[in-house]
Amino acid sequence: MKSQALRDLGNLQRARGRYRRAEALLRRALAAASKAPGPGRSEVPACLNDLGVLYKYTGRFDEAERLYRRALRLTVRAHGPVHPDVATLWHNLGGLEHARGRYARAEPFARRSVRIREKVLGPGHPDAAADRAALAAILDGLGRHREAERLYRDAIAIFRRTSGPEHYEVAVNTSNLGASCLAQGRAAEAGRFLRKALALKERLLGADHPDVAITIHHLAALARSRGRLEETCGLLDRARTIFEKALGPRHPRTRLCREELSRLERDCASKGSGPRGS
């Protein structure tokens, strides 16, 4: 099977949350591309990037970075520094630093991606919108929530216009917009966005997908902000269960949910009562 077909199958398995199957297919794709004669090797950077995305999802951050940087070197050598594929790799390096919680390091990568993409494709292109949305998530991490909110709203408008209201990127960015509103103290508005995003993600991905658990985790933060401790515990436990099944017990998202549950239980115990809704 050729590398492109293996990549397509591997990325489909990743999108469905079947990460072990995805890795086996993507490794086969990389091996096939590496052995291909002449022009066939041009798929090597794309295979490296696909594996990097998978490893980022599964918490293997150092491996992902090595793959991204190798792909970036090969892509710049082939196409120069201003090319959509180069923008994609800067985007992914920024997303990796975001996943590590290193937001200040992530921002220049994300901004470089935005500059390249807008120069090549124009600011209204959905890929440029995706770059700005990734930058928004980093700005949220830096506490610059108003700037992030403007970028999320702009991205959602573009995705709705180009792909329709039932698109994955609409769901993801609506979820992130809800979290940003919550960080600004607008709980009611945050709740509307988060519930809308959860319903759309469940329709698109199924109830047990890790992307669904991200929005459930945001909803847990919303419940906690309103003092609804029983609801918070239930949401955190649901998110933890999904993350653990899909990503394993040592993934950062799984650990975070487990730690938050433990803290909540300790807080409740110190007050002499179990968690109750308000």
N, C-alpha and C positions, 0 to 999 in steps of 0.2 A: 504493500500500500504506500502511495506517495506521501511525502511529508505534509502537504496541504490538507489532504483528507484526514490524516492522523491528527493534525492540529484542530481541524473543525470538530472532530469527535471528542478530543480532549477538552476543548473549551466548552463544548456542550455539557460534558460531565461536570466540569467545574461550575458552570452556571446552575446546575441542578444540585450542587453541594456534594457530589460524589468525588471526593478529592483523591482517594487512592487510585480509582480508575483513571481519573484525569492525569495523574502523574505518570502512570505507566504509558498512556497514549502519547503524552507530550514528550516523554523521553525517547520513545520510538521515533517520533517526528524529528527530533533533534538529530538522532543518529542517522536517519535517512537523509536529512538535508546535508549533514556533514560529509556523507559519502557520495553525494551526487556530483556528477562531473560539471565543471565549468559553471554556467549560469545557475544551475540547480542549487548551488551553495548560497545563492542570494537569500534563500529562506532561513538561513541560520540565525540572523538577528531576530527575526520574528519568532522563531522557536525558542530562543533564549528569553525573549520578553514574555512569551506565554508561560513558560516555566516560572519566571520571576513573579508574575502575577499570582500564580498558584501558591508559591511559597510565601508570598506576602499574606495571602488569605489564611494560610495555615500556620502563621507565626514563625516561619523559618526566615527571619529577616536578614541575617547575614548572607545566607545563600542567595536570597532574592537580590540583594544589592550587588553581589558579584556578577550575577547573570545580567542585570540591567546595565551595569557599567561596561561589561564586555560587549553587549549588544549596541550600546551607545557608541563605543569606539568604532565598531564595524560599520555602523550606519553613517556616522559622520565621514568616515573614509570613503564610503560609496557615494554619498549624496551631498556632502557638505553640511554646514551647521544649521542651515535654514531649510528645513524639510519637515513635512508632517510626521514622518516616522521619528525624527529627532525630537519633535515636540512631545510625542507620545512617551518617549523614554524619560524626558525631564518631568513630565506629568507623573509618571510612575515612581520616579525617585522621590519626588515631593510627597506622593502618597505613602511611600514607605517610611519616610521620616515622620509623617503625621501618625502613622500606626505605632511608631516607636515613642510617640509623645514628644518628639524633638521639633517643635513647631517653628522656632526661629531658624533652624537649619532647613526646614521644609520650604519656607516662604520663597527664597530666591529661586529654587528649582521650579516651583509652581508659576512664578511670575515669568520665568524664561519660557516656559511652555506656552503661556498665554500670548506672549509677544510673538513667538514664532508662528503659532497657529493663526492668530489674527492677521499677521502679515501675509501668510500664504493663502488662507481660506476666507478671510473676512470675519468681522465680529459677530455676524448673524448666523454663522455656520454652527450646527449642533456640536461639532467637535470643539469649537472655540467655547461654546457654552459649558461643555463638560469640563474644560480646563478652568474656567472661571469658578465653576461650582467646587472643584477640588481646592482652588485657592480659598474659597469661602470657608471650607471646613478647617483649613489651617488658621485663618484669621479668627474663627471661633475659638480655636485652641489658644490663641494669643490674647483672647479677651476683647477682640475688636468686633463685637457682635453686630453693630449697626452696619458696618461695611460689609460684613458677611451676609447679612440679611438682604441687602440690595443685590448682591451677586446671586444668591439663591433665587430670588424672585425673577430676576432677569433670565436665569437659566431655565426655570420652570416655564416661563412664557415661550421661550424659544422651542423647548421640547414639545410643549403642547401644540405649537403651530406646525412643527415639522413632523412630529410622530404621533400626535393625538394624545388625548387625556389619559389613556390606559397604557402608558409606556413605562418601562422600568425606571428610566431616568426621572420621570415625573414623580414616581413613588419615592425614590431615594432622596431627591432634593426636597420634596414636601416633608419627609421625615426630618431631614437636617434643618429645614426652616423651622419646624416645630421646636426642635431642641434649642435653636438659636433664640426663638421667642421666649422660651422658658428661662434661658439664661438672662434675659432682659426683664424678667419678672412679669411677663404677660401670660399667666398660666391658662386662662380661658382660651386665648387664641392658640397657644401651644397645643392644648388638648384637641382642638378641632383639627389642626394640621396632622397631629400624630395619629389620631384615630382614622382619618382619611387615608394616610399613608399605610397604616397597618392593614386596612381592608384591601387596598390595592395590591400591596405586596403579597398578601395571602392568596389573592386571586391569581396573581402572576406566577408565584414561586411555590405555593403550598405552605401549610402552616408550620412546617418544621425546618424551614430554610434558615440558615444563620443570618441572612439579611433581615428576615422577619424578626429575629431575636434582637437585633440592634434597635428596632423601633419599640419593641416591648421593653427593652432596657430604658429607653427614653421615657416611656410611659411610667415606669417605676419611679424615675426621678420626679416626674410630675406628681404622682401620688404621694411621694415622700414630702414634697414641698407643701402639700395640703394637709399633712399630718395623718394621712390614711395608711397607717402602718401595716395593717393586715393586707390591704390591697398591694402595698409595696412589696411585702414578702412574697405574695403569690406571683406577682409579675417577675420579680427577680428570680424566683425559683424556676419559673417557666423559661425565662431567657437562659439561665444557667444550664438547664436540661438540654435545650436545643444546642447551645454552644458545645457542651461536653460531648454530645452525640456526634455532632458534625466535625468539630475541630479538636476534640480531645481534652483531657482534664488539665493539661499544662498550658493550653493556649491563653494568651493574655486576657482575652474577653471572658473565658471561662473563669479564670482566677479572679478577675475583677468582680464578677457577679457573686462568686463564693465569698470573697472578702466582704463585700457590702452586706450580704446576708448575715454573716457572722457578726459584723459590727452592729447591725440592727437588732439582732437577738441579744447581744450584750447590753445595748442601750435599754432595751425593754426589760431585761432582767435587773438592771441596776435601779430601775424605777419601780420594781416590785410587781410587774404585771406582764402578761404576754401581749403581743401586738394586737391592737384593735382598730377597726375602722372608725372614722369620725363622721 
